[in-house]
Amino acid sequence: MQDPWAAGYLTNIENRQQWASLMRALSLRQQEYLSLFLQQFSNAEIAKQLHISRPSVYELRRRVFAIARQLFTKDP
């Protein structure tokens, strides 16, 4: 299940400065996750591509979206 906030906002970021600030804030692994997410890979496919467990994919997703929310919204 995709995060509605991510589907509605994160996938529509067009401002290059926003993308640059997000990428600087993410670790390399988080950047790899985001790339696969934006290519619409499933969580199972992401786990296989990154050689990690599905719970690790969920944790990556949680952290990436938390960082993005912190950068782009007023939500805590």
FIKOLZA-1660 file (N, C-alpha, C; in steps of 0.1 Angstrom, whole numbers, plus 5000, padded with zeros to 4 digits):
% residues 76
   i   px   py   pz ch aa at
   1 5008 4988 5000  A  M  N
   1 5000 5000 5000  A  M CA
   1 5009 5012 5000  A  M  C
   2 5006 5022 4991  A  Q  N
   2 5014 5033 4990  A  Q CA
   2 5009 5044 5000  A  Q  C
   3 5018 5052 5005  A  D  N
   3 5015 5063 5013  A  D CA
   3 5007 5074 5005  A  D  C
   4 4995 5078 5008  A  P  N
   4 4988 5087 5000  A  P CA
   4 4995 5101 4999  A  P  C
   5 5002 5105 5010  A  W  N
   5 5009 5117 5009  A  W CA
   5 5020 5116 4999  A  W  C
   6 5027 5105 4998  A  A  N
   6 5038 5104 4989  A  A CA
   6 5032 5103 4975  A  A  C
   7 5022 5096 4973  A  A  N
   7 5016 5095 4959  A  A CA
   7 5011 5109 4955  A  A  C
   8 5006 5116 4964  A  G  N
   8 5000 5129 4960  A  G CA
   8 5010 5141 4960  A  G  C
   9 5021 5140 4966  A  Y  N
   9 5030 5151 4967  A  Y CA
   9 5044 5147 4962  A  Y  C
  10 5050 5138 4969  A  L  N
  10 5064 5134 4966  A  L CA
  10 5066 5131 4952  A  L  C
  11 5057 5124 4946  A  T  N
  11 5059 5120 4932  A  T CA
  11 5057 5131 4922  A  T  C
  12 5052 5143 4927  A  N  N
  12 5049 5154 4918  A  N CA
  12 5059 5166 4921  A  N  C
  13 5069 5164 4928  A  I  N
  13 5079 5175 4931  A  I CA
  13 5085 5178 4917  A  I  C
  14 5084 5191 4913  A  E  N
  14 5090 5195 4901  A  E CA
  14 5102 5205 4903  A  E  C
  15 5102 5211 4914  A  N  N
  15 5112 5221 4917  A  N CA
  15 5126 5214 4919  A  N  C
  16 5135 5217 4911  A  R  N
  16 5149 5210 4912  A  R CA
  16 5155 5213 4925  A  R  C
  17 5153 5225 4931  A  Q  N
  17 5159 5228 4944  A  Q CA
  17 5153 5219 4955  A  Q  C
  18 5140 5216 4954  A  Q  N
  18 5134 5207 4964  A  Q CA
  18 5140 5193 4962  A  Q  C
  19 5141 5188 4950  A  W  N
  19 5147 5175 4948  A  W CA
  19 5161 5175 4953  A  W  C
  20 5169 5185 4951  A  A  N
  20 5183 5186 4955  A  A CA
  20 5184 5186 4970  A  A  C
  21 5175 5193 4977  A  S  N
  21 5175 5193 4992  A  S CA
  21 5171 5180 4997  A  S  C
  22 5161 5173 4991  A  L  N
  22 5157 5160 4996  A  L CA
  22 5168 5150 4994  A  L  C
  23 5175 5150 4983  A  M  N
  23 5185 5140 4980  A  M CA
  23 5197 5143 4990  A  M  C
  24 5200 5155 4993  A  R  N
  24 5211 5158 5002  A  R CA
  24 5208 5153 5016  A  R  C
  25 5195 5153 5020  A  A  N
  25 5190 5149 5033  A  A CA
  25 5190 5133 5035  A  A  C
  26 5189 5126 5023  A  L  N
  26 5188 5112 5024  A  L CA
  26 5201 5105 5023  A  L  C
  27 5202 5093 5030  A  S  N
  27 5214 5084 5028  A  S CA
  27 5214 5078 5015  A  S  C
  28 5225 5072 5011  A  L  N
  28 5225 5065 4998  A  L CA
  28 5215 5054 4997  A  L  C
  29 5213 5047 5007  A  R  N
  29 5203 5036 5007  A  R CA
  29 5189 5042 5006  A  R  C
  30 5186 5053 5013  A  Q  N
  30 5173 5059 5011  A  Q CA
  30 5171 5064 4997  A  Q  C
  31 5181 5069 4991  A  Q  N
  31 5181 5074 4977  A  Q CA
  31 5177 5062 4968  A  Q  C
  32 5184 5051 4970  A  E  N
  32 5181 5039 4962  A  E CA
  32 5166 5035 4964  A  E  C
  33 5161 5035 4976  A  Y  N
  33 5147 5031 4978  A  Y CA
  33 5138 5041 4971  A  Y  C
  34 5141 5054 4972  A  L  N
  34 5132 5064 4966  A  L CA
  34 5132 5062 4950  A  L  C
  35 5144 5059 4945  A  S  N
  35 5144 5057 4930  A  S CA
  35 5135 5046 4926  A  S  C
  36 5136 5035 4933  A  L  N
  36 5128 5023 4930  A  L CA
  36 5113 5026 4933  A  L  C
  37 5110 5033 4943  A  F  N
  37 5096 5037 4947  A  F CA
  37 5090 5045 4935  A  F  C
  38 5098 5055 4930  A  L  N
  38 5093 5064 4920  A  L CA
  38 5092 5057 4907  A  L  C
  39 5098 5045 4905  A  Q  N
  39 5097 5037 4893  A  Q CA
  39 5085 5027 4895  A  Q  C
  40 5078 5028 4906  A  Q  N
  40 5066 5021 4910  A  Q CA
  40 5069 5006 4912  A  Q  C
  41 5081 5003 4917  A  F  N
  41 5083 4989 4921  A  F CA
  41 5075 4986 4934  A  F  C
  42 5071 4974 4935  A  S  N
  42 5064 4970 4948  A  S CA
  42 5074 4969 4959  A  S  C
  43 5068 4968 4971  A  N  N
  43 5077 4966 4983  A  N CA
  43 5085 4953 4982  A  N  C
  44 5079 4943 4977  A  A  N
  44 5086 4930 4975  A  A CA
  44 5097 4931 4965  A  A  C
  45 5094 4938 4954  A  E  N
  45 5104 4940 4944  A  E CA
  45 5116 4949 4949  A  E  C
  46 5113 4959 4957  A  I  N
  46 5123 4967 4962  A  I CA
  46 5132 4959 4972  A  I  C
  47 5126 4951 4980  A  A  N
  47 5133 4942 4989  A  A CA
  47 5143 4934 4981  A  A  C
  48 5138 4928 4971  A  K  N
  48 5147 4919 4963  A  K CA
  48 5158 4927 4956  A  K  C
  49 5155 4938 4950  A  Q  N
  49 5165 4946 4944  A  Q CA
  49 5176 4951 4953  A  Q  C
  50 5172 4955 4965  A  L  N
  50 5182 4960 4975  A  L CA
  50 5187 4949 4984  A  L  C
  51 5183 4937 4983  A  H  N
  51 5187 4925 4991  A  H CA
  51 5185 4928 5005  A  H  C
  52 5173 4932 5009  A  I  N
  52 5169 4934 5022  A  I CA
  52 5155 4928 5025  A  I  C
  53 5151 4927 5037  A  S  N
  53 5138 4922 5041  A  S CA
  53 5127 4932 5038  A  S  C
  54 5115 4927 5037  A  R  N
  54 5103 4936 5035  A  R CA
  54 5102 4946 5046  A  R  C
  55 5103 4941 5059  A  P  N
  55 5102 4951 5070  A  P CA
  55 5113 4962 5069  A  P  C
  56 5125 4959 5064  A  S  N
  56 5135 4969 5062  A  S CA
  56 5130 4979 5051  A  S  C
  57 5123 4974 5041  A  V  N
  57 5117 4983 5031  A  V CA
  57 5107 4993 5037  A  V  C
  58 5099 4987 5046  A  Y  N
  58 5089 4996 5053  A  Y CA
  58 5096 5006 5061  A  Y  C
  59 5107 5003 5068  A  E  N
  59 5114 5012 5076  A  E CA
  59 5121 5023 5067  A  E  C
  60 5126 5019 5056  A  L  N
  60 5132 5029 5046  A  L CA
  60 5121 5039 5042  A  L  C
  61 5110 5033 5038  A  R  N
  61 5098 5042 5034  A  R CA
  61 5095 5051 5045  A  R  C
  62 5093 5047 5057  A  R  N
  62 5089 5055 5068  A  R CA
  62 5099 5067 5070  A  R  C
  63 5112 5063 5069  A  R  N
  63 5123 5074 5071  A  R CA
  63 5123 5084 5060  A  R  C
  64 5122 5079 5047  A  V  N
  64 5123 5088 5036  A  V CA
  64 5111 5097 5036  A  V  C
  65 5099 5092 5039  A  F  N
  65 5087 5101 5039  A  F CA
  65 5088 5111 5051  A  F  C
  66 5093 5106 5062  A  A  N
  66 5095 5115 5074  A  A CA
  66 5104 5127 5070  A  A  C
  67 5115 5124 5064  A  I  N
  67 5124 5134 5060  A  I CA
  67 5118 5144 5050  A  I  C
  68 5111 5138 5040  A  A  N
  68 5104 5146 5030  A  A CA
  68 5093 5155 5036  A  A  C
  69 5086 5150 5045  A  R  N
  69 5075 5158 5052  A  R CA
  69 5082 5169 5060  A  R  C
  70 5093 5166 5067  A  Q  N
  70 5100 5176 5075  A  Q CA
  70 5105 5187 5066  A  Q  C
  71 5109 5184 5054  A  L  N
  71 5115 5194 5045  A  L CA
  71 5104 5202 5038  A  L  C
  72 5093 5196 5035  A  F  N
  72 5083 5202 5026  A  F CA
  72 5070 5206 5032  A  F  C
  73 5067 5202 5044  A  T  N
  73 5054 5206 5050  A  T CA
  73 5057 5211 5064  A  T  C
  74 5046 5216 5071  A  K  N
  74 5047 5220 5084  A  K CA
  74 5043 5209 5094  A  K  C
  75 5040 5197 5089  A  D  N
  75 5037 5186 5097  A  D CA
  75 5049 5182 5105  A  D  C
  76 5048 5177 5118  A  P  N
  76 5059 5173 5126  A  P CA
  76 5064 5159 5121  A  P  C
% end
